[in-house]
Amino acid sequence: MQVQQILRDKGGDGVITVPPQTSVADAAKLLAERRIGGVVISQDGQHPLGILSERDIVRVLAARGASVLEAPVEDLMTRKLKVCTRDEDVNVVLARMTEGRFRHMPVVEDDVLVGIISIGDVVKAQIAELAMEKDALQGMIMGF
């Protein structure tokens, strides 16, 4: 299975992005409202500069206190983005996410943001694929 299948199945309104000057408090509010675990930082909504996750916010809050909520997200974001393309194999992407211990990966084509997948999206797609394979095998065994 390829990343493009997950993006197609997700549908949705595209990728949620915020500009680098957005406060951490506003980013946290957006994450809570949208029920998402990470947001891509982009000045124009097309070219990713970084990513900020719930985990990033919690870690910095614990270390620096509530004052960090007024800081811009560019101060906390992960700048060295790990990205994938639509053509990549889901198993390869899952391995990279697991090894890197992160849960969200932007999908880019020609340096332009085209989507984002989470580890949950990947697991959900793999479970669906396994269920289809199981049903097909059962049908073959039973002669259907």
N, C-alpha and C positions, 0 to 999 in steps of 0.2 A: 504494500500500500504506500502511496505517496502523500506528501503533505497537502497537495492540491485537493485530494479527496476529503481531508478533514476540513479544509477551508470551505469547500463546496457544501459539505453537510452542516457546517456551523451557520452558514448564511450570515445574517446580521447586518448591522449598520456600518461595517468597516471597523477600523482600529481606533480606539480611544487614545487621543494624544493630548498633551498639555505643553505649553511653551515653557522654556527653561526658567522663566521668571516667576512662575506659579508658586505660591507658598506651599509648604509641606502640608499645612492644615487644609488648604483647598484641595490638594491632591488626595489626602486621606478621606476627605468628605466625598469626593468623586468615586474613589474606590468603594466606599461603603454604599453610596447611592446606586451604583451600577452593579454591585455585588461581583466585583472583579478583584483579582489579586495583584495586578500590576498595571502600570500605565507607561506608555512610550512617551519619551520627552522629544518633542520636535518643534522647531520654530514655525514650520510651514505645514505640518501635518503629513508630509510626504517623505521627508528625509530624517531618519531617526538619529538622535544625538546620544541617547541613553535610555535607560529604563529604571523605574522606581517601583519597588514591590512593597507589600505590607511588611514583609520581614525587614526590609531596609529601614523602614520608618520605626518599627519597634526597637530594633537594635540601637539606632541613634537616640531615640527617646530614652532608653535605659542608660545610655552612656552620658548624654548631655542634658537631659531634662526637657521640660515642656517648652523652653524657649526655642528649641529647634523647629517648632511648628511654624514659626514666622520666617524661617530661612527659605530661600528659593530652592526648588527641587534640584536645580543644577548642582547645588552643593552636596547633595546626597546620592544622586543618580549613579548607577553603574555606567561608566563611560565606554568600557571595552565590551561592546555588545557581542554576544554570540548570536548569530543569525543563521537562518536556513533559507532555501529556495523552495518553490512549489514542487520542483522535480525530485527533491530528496526523499529517500526511503524513510518511512516513519521509524523503523527500528534503529536506524543510524541516529536520527534526531533524538529519540528516547534515550539512547546510550549516552549521547553528549549531555543531555539535560541531567541525567542521573549522575554521571561522573562529575559534572560541574556544580551539582547541588543547587540548581535553579529550576524554577517551575514555569517560566514564560519565555518564549522565543519568538522574536519578530521574524516575519517572513518578508524577504526583500527580493526584488528583481531589478537589476540595473541601478542599485543603490536607492530604489524607491520602495517605501513601505507598502506592501500589498495585503498584509494580514498579520495575525499573531496567533500562536497556538500555545496551549498550556499542557502541562503533563496530564492533567485531567482529560483534555480533549483527546490526547493520544491513547490513553488507557481506554476511554469510552469507545473509540474507533476500533481498537484491537479486540475488545470484548464483543462488539457487534460482529466483527469479522469471524471470530471464533464460533459464535453462535450460528452464523450462516453455514460455516463449514461443518459443524456438528449436525445440523439439520440435513445437509446434503448427504453426509455419510450415513445417517440413519435411514434416509430415504433409499439410498443404494442398497443398504443391507436388507431392508424390508421389501425391496423390489418395487418401490414406487417410482 
